[in-house]
Amino acid sequence: MSVLGTILASLAIAAGALASLSLIVLCFAGAPNSSDAQLRMIYTYMALAAIGGLACAGGGIALIVYQHYWPAAVVGGLPIVVLFVLIAWVSIKQ
């Protein structure tokens, strides 16, 4: 079970890292036609997405080291949920 748990948790962490990267790219794509105040807000969101993605990946890796595979998958995959919620929120808001 430990090999399968490690693989699944690692895949969840990788997917969470890609979701964080996607969120950063989506924020960066909205920057060209923004005012100075909006740019500061966008850059703040990008920094928070990067810090959150790194924290989730680090937490997931730490949980794998301590052999807590399902919590590692949940913590590592948390940016995926955040990305979907933000995309749905932006879609509904328009």
Backbone as XML, in Angstrom:
<?xml version="1.0"?>
<chain id="A" units="angstrom">
  <residue number="1" name="MET">
    <atom name="N" x="0.810" y="-1.193" z="0.000"/>
    <atom name="CA" x="0.000" y="0.000" z="0.000"/>
    <atom name="C" x="0.851" y="1.254" z="0.000"/>
  </residue>
  <residue number="2" name="SER">
    <atom name="N" x="2.047" y="1.189" z="0.562"/>
    <atom name="CA" x="2.855" y="2.397" z="0.672"/>
    <atom name="C" x="3.337" y="2.875" z="-0.696"/>
  </residue>
  <residue number="3" name="VAL">
    <atom name="N" x="3.599" y="1.961" z="-1.620"/>
    <atom name="CA" x="4.044" y="2.380" z="-2.951"/>
    <atom name="C" x="2.894" y="3.041" z="-3.695"/>
  </residue>
  <residue number="4" name="LEU">
    <atom name="N" x="1.726" y="2.430" z="-3.643"/>
    <atom name="CA" x="0.559" y="3.012" z="-4.305"/>
    <atom name="C" x="0.188" y="4.342" z="-3.669"/>
  </residue>
  <residue number="5" name="GLY">
    <atom name="N" x="0.227" y="4.433" z="-2.349"/>
    <atom name="CA" x="-0.073" y="5.691" z="-1.663"/>
    <atom name="C" x="0.914" y="6.776" z="-2.017"/>
  </residue>
  <residue number="6" name="THR">
    <atom name="N" x="2.186" y="6.422" z="-2.109"/>
    <atom name="CA" x="3.205" y="7.393" z="-2.484"/>
    <atom name="C" x="2.992" y="7.896" z="-3.904"/>
  </residue>
  <residue number="7" name="ILE">
    <atom name="N" x="2.657" y="7.002" z="-4.812"/>
    <atom name="CA" x="2.433" y="7.398" z="-6.205"/>
    <atom name="C" x="1.218" y="8.304" z="-6.316"/>
  </residue>
  <residue number="8" name="LEU">
    <atom name="N" x="0.116" y="7.924" z="-5.669"/>
    <atom name="CA" x="-1.093" y="8.740" z="-5.752"/>
    <atom name="C" x="-0.905" y="10.107" z="-5.102"/>
  </residue>
  <residue number="9" name="ALA">
    <atom name="N" x="-0.245" y="10.148" z="-3.968"/>
    <atom name="CA" x="0.008" y="11.428" z="-3.310"/>
    <atom name="C" x="0.946" y="12.294" z="-4.151"/>
  </residue>
  <residue number="10" name="SER">
    <atom name="N" x="1.939" y="11.670" z="-4.774"/>
    <atom name="CA" x="2.861" y="12.428" z="-5.623"/>
    <atom name="C" x="2.151" y="12.998" z="-6.842"/>
  </residue>
  <residue number="11" name="LEU">
    <atom name="N" x="1.244" y="12.232" z="-7.415"/>
    <atom name="CA" x="0.467" y="12.737" z="-8.553"/>
    <atom name="C" x="-0.441" y="13.883" z="-8.137"/>
  </residue>
  <residue number="12" name="ALA">
    <atom name="N" x="-1.028" y="13.793" z="-6.955"/>
    <atom name="CA" x="-1.872" y="14.883" z="-6.466"/>
    <atom name="C" x="-1.054" y="16.146" z="-6.220"/>
  </residue>
  <residue number="13" name="ILE">
    <atom name="N" x="0.146" y="15.988" z="-5.699"/>
    <atom name="CA" x="1.021" y="17.138" z="-5.470"/>
    <atom name="C" x="1.439" y="17.763" z="-6.799"/>
  </residue>
  <residue number="14" name="ALA">
    <atom name="N" x="1.749" y="16.927" z="-7.780"/>
    <atom name="CA" x="2.122" y="17.442" z="-9.100"/>
    <atom name="C" x="0.956" y="18.177" z="-9.756"/>
  </residue>
  <residue number="15" name="ALA">
    <atom name="N" x="-0.241" y="17.629" z="-9.625"/>
    <atom name="CA" x="-1.420" y="18.301" z="-10.186"/>
    <atom name="C" x="-1.687" y="19.613" z="-9.465"/>
  </residue>
  <residue number="16" name="GLY">
    <atom name="N" x="-1.486" y="19.653" z="-8.167"/>
    <atom name="CA" x="-1.648" y="20.892" z="-7.415"/>
    <atom name="C" x="-0.631" y="21.941" z="-7.817"/>
  </residue>
  <residue number="17" name="ALA">
    <atom name="N" x="0.596" y="21.514" z="-8.082"/>
    <atom name="CA" x="1.622" y="22.454" z="-8.539"/>
    <atom name="C" x="1.271" y="23.015" z="-9.915"/>
  </residue>
  <residue number="18" name="LEU">
    <atom name="N" x="0.753" y="22.173" z="-10.792"/>
    <atom name="CA" x="0.328" y="22.654" z="-12.104"/>
    <atom name="C" x="-0.871" y="23.589" z="-11.998"/>
  </residue>
  <residue number="19" name="ALA">
    <atom name="N" x="-1.765" y="23.323" z="-11.069"/>
    <atom name="CA" x="-2.901" y="24.221" z="-10.858"/>
    <atom name="C" x="-2.430" y="25.577" z="-10.341"/>
  </residue>
  <residue number="20" name="SER">
    <atom name="N" x="-1.451" y="25.591" z="-9.459"/>
    <atom name="CA" x="-0.892" y="26.856" z="-8.969"/>
    <atom name="C" x="-0.228" y="27.626" z="-10.107"/>
  </residue>
  <residue number="21" name="LEU">
    <atom name="N" x="0.507" y="26.912" z="-10.932"/>
    <atom name="CA" x="1.142" y="27.555" z="-12.077"/>
    <atom name="C" x="0.092" y="28.112" z="-13.042"/>
  </residue>
  <residue number="22" name="SER">
    <atom name="N" x="-0.982" y="27.376" z="-13.255"/>
    <atom name="CA" x="-2.059" y="27.842" z="-14.126"/>
    <atom name="C" x="-2.705" y="29.104" z="-13.567"/>
  </residue>
  <residue number="23" name="LEU">
    <atom name="N" x="-2.893" y="29.139" z="-12.266"/>
    <atom name="CA" x="-3.477" y="30.320" z="-11.634"/>
    <atom name="C" x="-2.565" y="31.529" z="-11.784"/>
  </residue>
  <residue number="24" name="ILE">
    <atom name="N" x="-1.270" y="31.329" z="-11.645"/>
    <atom name="CA" x="-0.321" y="32.422" z="-11.818"/>
    <atom name="C" x="-0.341" y="32.927" z="-13.260"/>
  </residue>
  <residue number="25" name="VAL">
    <atom name="N" x="-0.388" y="32.016" z="-14.225"/>
    <atom name="CA" x="-0.419" y="32.408" z="-15.636"/>
    <atom name="C" x="-1.720" y="33.139" z="-15.957"/>
  </residue>
  <residue number="26" name="LEU">
    <atom name="N" x="-2.840" y="32.690" z="-15.417"/>
    <atom name="CA" x="-4.110" y="33.372" z="-15.660"/>
    <atom name="C" x="-4.113" y="34.774" z="-15.071"/>
  </residue>
  <residue number="27" name="CYS">
    <atom name="N" x="-3.524" y="34.937" z="-13.907"/>
    <atom name="CA" x="-3.411" y="36.277" z="-13.327"/>
    <atom name="C" x="-2.496" y="37.150" z="-14.177"/>
  </residue>
  <residue number="28" name="PHE">
    <atom name="N" x="-1.401" y="36.589" z="-14.640"/>
    <atom name="CA" x="-0.448" y="37.338" z="-15.449"/>
    <atom name="C" x="-1.068" y="37.743" z="-16.789"/>
  </residue>
  <residue number="29" name="ALA">
    <atom name="N" x="-1.977" y="36.927" z="-17.320"/>
    <atom name="CA" x="-2.613" y="37.238" z="-18.599"/>
    <atom name="C" x="-3.552" y="38.435" z="-18.484"/>
  </residue>
  <residue number="30" name="GLY">
    <atom name="N" x="-4.072" y="38.702" z="-17.298"/>
    <atom name="CA" x="-4.961" y="39.837" z="-17.117"/>
    <atom name="C" x="-4.259" y="41.143" z="-16.835"/>
  </residue>
  <residue number="31" name="ALA">
    <atom name="N" x="-2.947" y="41.135" z="-16.775"/>
    <atom name="CA" x="-2.193" y="42.320" z="-16.387"/>
    <atom name="C" x="-2.038" y="43.389" z="-17.472"/>
  </residue>
  <residue number="32" name="PRO">
    <atom name="N" x="-1.949" y="43.079" z="-18.765"/>
    <atom name="CA" x="-1.599" y="44.129" z="-19.734"/>
    <atom name="C" x="-2.550" y="45.321" z="-19.797"/>
  </residue>
  <residue number="33" name="ASN">
    <atom name="N" x="-3.833" y="45.133" z="-19.644"/>
    <atom name="CA" x="-4.785" y="46.232" z="-19.767"/>
    <atom name="C" x="-5.307" y="46.699" z="-18.423"/>
  </residue>
  <residue number="34" name="SER">
    <atom name="N" x="-4.449" y="46.719" z="-17.423"/>
    <atom name="CA" x="-4.883" y="47.051" z="-16.067"/>
    <atom name="C" x="-4.268" y="48.373" z="-15.626"/>
  </residue>
  <residue number="35" name="SER">
    <atom name="N" x="-4.974" y="49.019" z="-14.709"/>
    <atom name="CA" x="-4.449" y="50.250" z="-14.123"/>
    <atom name="C" x="-3.394" y="49.894" z="-13.073"/>
  </residue>
  <residue number="36" name="ASP">
    <atom name="N" x="-2.774" y="50.930" z="-12.507"/>
    <atom name="CA" x="-1.731" y="50.678" z="-11.513"/>
    <atom name="C" x="-2.281" y="49.975" z="-10.277"/>
  </residue>
  <residue number="37" name="ALA">
    <atom name="N" x="-3.451" y="50.371" z="-9.814"/>
    <atom name="CA" x="-4.045" y="49.724" z="-8.639"/>
    <atom name="C" x="-4.399" y="48.269" z="-8.935"/>
  </residue>
  <residue number="38" name="GLN">
    <atom name="N" x="-4.912" y="48.021" z="-10.116"/>
    <atom name="CA" x="-5.241" y="46.650" z="-10.495"/>
    <atom name="C" x="-3.985" y="45.801" z="-10.653"/>
  </residue>
  <residue number="39" name="LEU">
    <atom name="N" x="-2.912" y="46.395" z="-11.155"/>
    <atom name="CA" x="-1.652" y="45.658" z="-11.280"/>
    <atom name="C" x="-1.118" y="45.241" z="-9.921"/>
  </residue>
  <residue number="40" name="ARG">
    <atom name="N" x="-1.186" y="46.138" z="-8.935"/>
    <atom name="CA" x="-0.736" y="45.771" z="-7.590"/>
    <atom name="C" x="-1.559" y="44.616" z="-7.043"/>
  </residue>
  <residue number="41" name="MET">
    <atom name="N" x="-2.882" y="44.664" z="-7.268"/>
    <atom name="CA" x="-3.749" y="43.589" z="-6.798"/>
    <atom name="C" x="-3.422" y="42.272" z="-7.517"/>
  </residue>
  <residue number="42" name="ILE">
    <atom name="N" x="-3.208" y="42.327" z="-8.822"/>
    <atom name="CA" x="-2.893" y="41.122" z="-9.596"/>
    <atom name="C" x="-1.565" y="40.523" z="-9.139"/>
  </residue>
  <residue number="43" name="TYR">
    <atom name="N" x="-0.559" y="41.385" z="-8.931"/>
    <atom name="CA" x="0.741" y="40.879" z="-8.481"/>
    <atom name="C" x="0.658" y="40.301" z="-7.071"/>
  </residue>
  <residue number="44" name="THR">
    <atom name="N" x="-0.197" y="40.887" z="-6.247"/>
    <atom name="CA" x="-0.402" y="40.323" z="-4.908"/>
    <atom name="C" x="-1.042" y="38.945" z="-5.007"/>
  </residue>
  <residue number="45" name="TYR">
    <atom name="N" x="-2.039" y="38.803" z="-5.863"/>
    <atom name="CA" x="-2.679" y="37.495" z="-6.050"/>
    <atom name="C" x="-1.691" y="36.473" z="-6.604"/>
  </residue>
  <residue number="46" name="MET">
    <atom name="N" x="-0.836" y="36.914" z="-7.524"/>
    <atom name="CA" x="0.156" y="35.996" z="-8.079"/>
    <atom name="C" x="1.133" y="35.531" z="-6.998"/>
  </residue>
  <residue number="47" name="ALA">
    <atom name="N" x="1.565" y="36.454" z="-6.147"/>
    <atom name="CA" x="2.482" y="36.084" z="-5.068"/>
    <atom name="C" x="1.802" y="35.130" z="-4.087"/>
  </residue>
  <residue number="48" name="LEU">
    <atom name="N" x="0.539" y="35.402" z="-3.765"/>
    <atom name="CA" x="-0.192" y="34.520" z="-2.851"/>
    <atom name="C" x="-0.395" y="33.136" z="-3.466"/>
  </residue>
  <residue number="49" name="ALA">
    <atom name="N" x="-0.665" y="33.081" z="-4.763"/>
    <atom name="CA" x="-0.819" y="31.781" z="-5.424"/>
    <atom name="C" x="0.492" y="31.005" z="-5.412"/>
  </residue>
  <residue number="50" name="ALA">
    <atom name="N" x="1.596" y="31.694" z="-5.622"/>
    <atom name="CA" x="2.893" y="31.022" z="-5.600"/>
    <atom name="C" x="3.238" y="30.520" z="-4.201"/>
  </residue>
  <residue number="51" name="ILE">
    <atom name="N" x="3.017" y="31.364" z="-3.197"/>
    <atom name="CA" x="3.304" y="30.963" z="-1.820"/>
    <atom name="C" x="2.388" y="29.820" z="-1.388"/>
  </residue>
  <residue number="52" name="GLY">
    <atom name="N" x="1.105" y="29.919" z="-1.725"/>
    <atom name="CA" x="0.171" y="28.847" z="-1.382"/>
    <atom name="C" x="0.501" y="27.542" z="-2.074"/>
  </residue>
  <residue number="53" name="GLY">
    <atom name="N" x="0.889" y="27.608" z="-3.349"/>
    <atom name="CA" x="1.266" y="26.401" z="-4.074"/>
    <atom name="C" x="2.502" y="25.743" z="-3.496"/>
  </residue>
  <residue number="54" name="LEU">
    <atom name="N" x="3.489" y="26.572" z="-3.140"/>
    <atom name="CA" x="4.694" y="26.021" z="-2.518"/>
    <atom name="C" x="4.401" y="25.430" z="-1.142"/>
  </residue>
  <residue number="55" name="ALA">
    <atom name="N" x="3.536" y="26.094" z="-0.387"/>
    <atom name="CA" x="3.187" y="25.579" z="0.948"/>
    <atom name="C" x="2.452" y="24.247" z="0.842"/>
  </residue>
  <residue number="56" name="CYS">
    <atom name="N" x="1.523" y="24.145" z="-0.117"/>
    <atom name="CA" x="0.794" y="22.883" z="-0.291"/>
    <atom name="C" x="1.720" y="21.768" z="-0.763"/>
  </residue>
  <residue number="57" name="ALA">
    <atom name="N" x="2.618" y="22.087" z="-1.678"/>
    <atom name="CA" x="3.555" y="21.066" z="-2.150"/>
    <atom name="C" x="4.494" y="20.635" z="-1.021"/>
  </residue>
  <residue number="58" name="GLY">
    <atom name="N" x="4.995" y="21.600" z="-0.266"/>
    <atom name="CA" x="5.874" y="21.258" z="0.853"/>
    <atom name="C" x="5.166" y="20.469" z="1.928"/>
  </residue>
  <residue number="59" name="GLY">
    <atom name="N" x="3.930" y="20.856" z="2.223"/>
    <atom name="CA" x="3.153" y="20.109" z="3.210"/>
    <atom name="C" x="2.845" y="18.697" z="2.751"/>
  </residue>
  <residue number="60" name="GLY">
    <atom name="N" x="2.526" y="18.559" z="1.463"/>
    <atom name="CA" x="2.274" y="17.226" z="0.929"/>
    <atom name="C" x="3.501" y="16.342" z="0.966"/>
  </residue>
  <residue number="61" name="ILE">
    <atom name="N" x="4.649" y="16.911" z="0.634"/>
    <atom name="CA" x="5.890" y="16.140" z="0.677"/>
    <atom name="C" x="6.233" y="15.745" z="2.109"/>
  </residue>
  <residue number="62" name="ALA">
    <atom name="N" x="6.027" y="16.680" z="3.042"/>
    <atom name="CA" x="6.296" y="16.366" z="4.452"/>
    <atom name="C" x="5.385" y="15.242" z="4.937"/>
  </residue>
  <residue number="63" name="LEU">
    <atom name="N" x="4.121" y="15.256" z="4.514"/>
    <atom name="CA" x="3.206" y="14.192" z="4.923"/>
    <atom name="C" x="3.576" y="12.857" z="4.287"/>
  </residue>
  <residue number="64" name="ILE">
    <atom name="N" x="4.109" y="12.877" z="3.067"/>
    <atom name="CA" x="4.585" y="11.628" z="2.461"/>
    <atom name="C" x="5.753" y="11.066" z="3.260"/>
  </residue>
  <residue number="65" name="VAL">
    <atom name="N" x="6.642" y="11.956" z="3.701"/>
    <atom name="CA" x="7.798" y="11.503" z="4.484"/>
    <atom name="C" x="7.337" y="10.823" z="5.770"/>
  </residue>
  <residue number="66" name="TYR">
    <atom name="N" x="6.275" y="11.364" z="6.391"/>
    <atom name="CA" x="5.757" y="10.773" z="7.623"/>
    <atom name="C" x="4.728" y="9.672" z="7.366"/>
  </residue>
  <residue number="67" name="GLN">
    <atom name="N" x="4.600" y="9.254" z="6.109"/>
    <atom name="CA" x="3.758" y="8.146" z="5.671"/>
    <atom name="C" x="2.272" y="8.356" z="5.949"/>
  </residue>
  <residue number="68" name="HIS">
    <atom name="N" x="1.804" y="9.579" z="5.758"/>
    <atom name="CA" x="0.377" y="9.904" z="5.795"/>
    <atom name="C" x="-0.030" y="10.229" z="4.355"/>
  </residue>
  <residue number="69" name="TYR">
    <atom name="N" x="-0.377" y="9.195" z="3.598"/>
    <atom name="CA" x="-0.520" y="9.362" z="2.162"/>
    <atom name="C" x="-1.812" y="10.059" z="1.760"/>
  </residue>
  <residue number="70" name="TRP">
    <atom name="N" x="-2.935" y="9.718" z="2.355"/>
    <atom name="CA" x="-4.197" y="10.362" z="1.977"/>
    <atom name="C" x="-4.224" y="11.827" z="2.383"/>
  </residue>
  <residue number="71" name="PRO">
    <atom name="N" x="-3.792" y="12.190" z="3.585"/>
    <atom name="CA" x="-3.705" y="13.630" z="3.884"/>
    <atom name="C" x="-2.714" y="14.355" z="2.971"/>
  </residue>
  <residue number="72" name="ALA">
    <atom name="N" x="-1.646" y="13.677" z="2.549"/>
    <atom name="CA" x="-0.693" y="14.286" z="1.625"/>
    <atom name="C" x="-1.354" y="14.577" z="0.285"/>
  </residue>
  <residue number="73" name="ALA">
    <atom name="N" x="-2.189" y="13.664" z="-0.177"/>
    <atom name="CA" x="-2.901" y="13.880" z="-1.437"/>
    <atom name="C" x="-3.887" y="15.041" z="-1.321"/>
  </residue>
  <residue number="74" name="VAL">
    <atom name="N" x="-4.552" y="15.145" z="-0.176"/>
    <atom name="CA" x="-5.512" y="16.235" z="0.027"/>
    <atom name="C" x="-4.793" y="17.581" z="0.084"/>
  </residue>
  <residue number="75" name="VAL">
    <atom name="N" x="-3.727" y="17.648" z="0.867"/>
    <atom name="CA" x="-2.984" y="18.909" z="0.996"/>
    <atom name="C" x="-2.319" y="19.272" z="-0.326"/>
  </residue>
  <residue number="76" name="GLY">
    <atom name="N" x="-1.744" y="18.321" z="-1.006"/>
    <atom name="CA" x="-1.089" y="18.592" z="-2.280"/>
    <atom name="C" x="-2.057" y="18.972" z="-3.380"/>
  </residue>
  <residue number="77" name="GLY">
    <atom name="N" x="-3.272" y="18.453" z="-3.324"/>
    <atom name="CA" x="-4.273" y="18.759" z="-4.344"/>
    <atom name="C" x="-5.158" y="19.944" z="-4.036"/>
  </residue>
  <residue number="78" name="LEU">
    <atom name="N" x="-4.949" y="20.597" z="-2.917"/>
    <atom name="CA" x="-5.774" y="21.749" z="-2.534"/>
    <atom name="C" x="-5.751" y="22.880" z="-3.557"/>
  </residue>
  <residue number="79" name="PRO">
    <atom name="N" x="-4.630" y="23.195" z="-4.214"/>
    <atom name="CA" x="-4.666" y="24.256" z="-5.232"/>
    <atom name="C" x="-5.608" y="23.962" z="-6.400"/>
  </residue>
  <residue number="80" name="ILE">
    <atom name="N" x="-5.895" y="22.697" z="-6.664"/>
    <atom name="CA" x="-6.839" y="22.358" z="-7.729"/>
    <atom name="C" x="-8.224" y="22.866" z="-7.368"/>
  </residue>
  <residue number="81" name="VAL">
    <atom name="N" x="-8.620" y="22.650" z="-6.136"/>
    <atom name="CA" x="-9.929" y="23.121" z="-5.669"/>
    <atom name="C" x="-9.991" y="24.636" z="-5.720"/>
  </residue>
  <residue number="82" name="VAL">
    <atom name="N" x="-8.925" y="25.290" z="-5.278"/>
    <atom name="CA" x="-8.885" y="26.756" z="-5.293"/>
    <atom name="C" x="-9.000" y="27.271" z="-6.723"/>
  </residue>
  <residue number="83" name="LEU">
    <atom name="N" x="-8.296" y="26.644" z="-7.659"/>
    <atom name="CA" x="-8.366" y="27.067" z="-9.056"/>
    <atom name="C" x="-9.778" y="26.922" z="-9.609"/>
  </residue>
  <residue number="84" name="PHE">
    <atom name="N" x="-10.434" y="25.801" z="-9.353"/>
    <atom name="CA" x="-11.792" y="25.606" z="-9.851"/>
    <atom name="C" x="-12.772" y="26.596" z="-9.230"/>
  </residue>
  <residue number="85" name="VAL">
    <atom name="N" x="-12.625" y="26.862" z="-7.951"/>
    <atom name="CA" x="-13.521" y="27.819" z="-7.288"/>
    <atom name="C" x="-13.320" y="29.213" z="-7.860"/>
  </residue>
  <residue number="86" name="LEU">
    <atom name="N" x="-12.081" y="29.626" z="-8.064"/>
    <atom name="CA" x="-11.837" y="30.958" z="-8.610"/>
    <atom name="C" x="-12.312" y="31.087" z="-10.048"/>
  </residue>
  <residue number="87" name="ILE">
    <atom name="N" x="-12.137" y="30.052" z="-10.849"/>
    <atom name="CA" x="-12.625" y="30.104" z="-12.228"/>
    <atom name="C" x="-14.149" y="30.170" z="-12.240"/>
  </residue>
  <residue number="88" name="ALA">
    <atom name="N" x="-14.803" y="29.413" z="-11.381"/>
    <atom name="CA" x="-16.268" y="29.471" z="-11.313"/>
    <atom name="C" x="-16.734" y="30.828" z="-10.816"/>
  </residue>
  <residue number="89" name="TRP">
    <atom name="N" x="-16.031" y="31.407" z="-9.854"/>
    <atom name="CA" x="-16.409" y="32.706" z="-9.329"/>
    <atom name="C" x="-16.283" y="33.800" z="-10.398"/>
  </residue>
  <residue number="90" name="VAL">
    <atom name="N" x="-15.187" y="33.759" z="-11.161"/>
    <atom name="CA" x="-14.995" y="34.744" z="-12.220"/>
    <atom name="C" x="-16.033" y="34.546" z="-13.319"/>
  </residue>
  <residue number="91" name="SER">
    <atom name="N" x="-16.358" y="33.308" z="-13.629"/>
    <atom name="CA" x="-17.346" y="33.025" z="-14.669"/>
    <atom name="C" x="-18.738" y="33.497" z="-14.266"/>
  </residue>
  <residue number="92" name="ILE">
    <atom name="N" x="-19.093" y="33.288" z="-13.015"/>
    <atom name="CA" x="-20.412" y="33.715" z="-12.544"/>
    <atom name="C" x="-20.486" y="35.218" z="-12.435"/>
  </residue>
  <residue number="93" name="LYS">
    <atom name="N" x="-19.400" y="35.853" z="-12.053"/>
    <atom name="CA" x="-19.385" y="37.290" z="-11.828"/>
    <atom name="C" x="-19.573" y="38.074" z="-13.107"/>
  </residue>
  <residue number="94" name="GLN">
    <atom name="N" x="-19.187" y="37.517" z="-14.242"/>
    <atom name="CA" x="-19.305" y="38.260" z="-15.500"/>
    <atom name="C" x="-20.693" y="38.226" z="-15.970"/>
  </residue>
</chain>
